[in-house]
């Protein structure tokens, strides 16, 4: 939210003279920043929804107990899968020497610049 209010930069980015700009026009884009933050927080929202769904406690006698086991197992597999994808993605970006961008930068079509 801070980059929306401060022309594409957080307080730390301002100190380092870095800001987020649109890749095509090289200017600040509200739309790009919003899309980037939606991409960042969508992962957190999905994991939070899965955690909430997993908190339901049922007795062994409940007709929904088998469903709860399936939901718990699916939640675990999906969480591990998302984390593995994110870790692999971060490693690819870090070791690509600037040739790749993070997924949220690509979704928002933004890049960090020192202009």
C-alpha positions as CSV (number, residue, x, y, z in Angstrom):
1,X,0.0,0.0,0.0
2,X,2.9,2.4,0.8
3,X,4.2,2.4,-2.8
4,X,0.7,3.5,-4.0
5,X,0.9,6.5,-1.7
6,X,4.6,7.4,-2.3
7,X,4.8,7.3,-6.1
8,X,6.1,3.7,-6.4
9,X,8.4,3.4,-3.4
10,X,8.4,2.4,0.2
11,X,10.3,4.4,2.8
12,X,13.4,2.1,2.5
13,X,13.2,2.3,-1.3
14,X,13.2,6.1,-1.0
15,X,16.3,6.0,1.1
16,X,18.0,3.8,-1.5
17,X,16.5,5.9,-4.4
18,X,14.7,2.9,-5.9
19,X,11.1,2.9,-7.1
20,X,8.7,0.7,-9.0
21,X,7.9,1.6,-12.5
22,X,6.0,0.0,-15.4
23,X,8.3,-2.0,-17.6
24,X,6.8,-0.7,-20.8
25,X,6.4,3.0,-20.1
26,X,9.1,3.4,-17.4
27,X,6.7,5.5,-15.4
28,X,4.8,4.9,-12.1
29,X,1.6,2.8,-12.6
30,X,-1.1,2.4,-9.9
31,X,-2.5,-0.5,-11.7
32,X,0.8,-2.4,-11.8
33,X,1.4,-1.8,-8.1
34,X,-2.1,-3.1,-7.2
35,X,-1.6,-6.2,-9.5
36,X,1.8,-6.9,-7.9
37,X,0.4,-6.7,-4.3
38,X,-2.6,-8.9,-5.3
39,X,-0.1,-11.5,-6.6
40,X,2.0,-11.3,-3.4
41,X,-0.9,-11.5,-1.0
42,X,-2.9,-14.1,-2.9
43,X,-0.5,-16.8,-1.7
44,X,-0.9,-15.7,1.9
45,X,-4.7,-15.7,1.5
46,X,-4.8,-19.2,0.0
47,X,-2.6,-20.5,2.8
48,X,-4.7,-18.8,5.5
49,X,-8.0,-20.2,4.1
50,X,-6.4,-23.6,4.1
51,X,-5.3,-23.2,7.7
52,X,-8.8,-22.1,8.7
53,X,-10.4,-25.1,6.9
54,X,-8.0,-27.4,8.7
55,X,-9.0,-26.1,12.2
56,X,-12.4,-27.9,12.2
57,X,-12.4,-30.7,14.7
58,X,-14.8,-33.6,14.3
59,X,-15.4,-36.8,16.3
60,X,-14.5,-40.2,14.9
61,X,-18.2,-41.0,14.7
62,X,-19.0,-38.0,12.5
63,X,-20.1,-38.7,8.9
64,X,-17.7,-35.9,7.8
65,X,-14.6,-37.4,9.5
66,X,-13.4,-39.0,6.2
67,X,-13.9,-35.6,4.5
68,X,-11.9,-33.9,7.2
69,X,-9.0,-36.3,6.7
70,X,-9.1,-35.7,3.0
71,X,-9.1,-31.9,3.5
72,X,-6.3,-32.1,6.0
73,X,-4.2,-34.2,3.7
74,X,-5.0,-32.0,0.7
75,X,-4.2,-28.9,2.7
76,X,-0.8,-30.3,3.7
77,X,0.1,-31.3,0.1
78,X,-1.0,-28.0,-1.3
79,X,0.9,-26.0,1.3
80,X,4.1,-28.0,0.7
81,X,3.6,-27.6,-3.0
82,X,3.2,-23.9,-2.8
83,X,6.2,-23.5,-0.6
84,X,8.4,-25.7,-2.9
85,X,7.3,-23.7,-5.9
86,X,8.1,-20.4,-4.1
87,X,11.5,-21.6,-2.8
88,X,12.5,-22.9,-6.3
89,X,11.3,-19.6,-7.9
90,X,13.3,-17.5,-5.4
91,X,16.4,-19.6,-6.0
92,X,16.0,-19.3,-9.8
93,X,15.6,-15.5,-9.6
94,X,18.6,-15.1,-7.2
95,X,20.9,-17.2,-9.3
96,X,19.9,-15.9,-12.7
97,X,21.9,-12.7,-12.2
98,X,19.1,-10.3,-13.1
99,X,17.7,-12.3,-16.1
100,X,14.5,-13.3,-14.3
101,X,12.0,-11.4,-12.3
102,X,9.9,-12.5,-9.4
103,X,6.4,-13.7,-10.3
104,X,4.7,-10.7,-8.6
105,X,6.8,-8.3,-10.7
106,X,5.8,-10.1,-13.9
107,X,2.1,-10.1,-12.9
108,X,2.2,-6.4,-12.1
109,X,4.5,-5.7,-15.1
110,X,6.7,-3.6,-12.9
111,X,10.4,-3.4,-12.2
112,X,12.6,-1.6,-9.6
113,X,14.7,1.2,-11.0
114,X,17.0,3.9,-9.6
115,X,15.5,6.7,-11.8
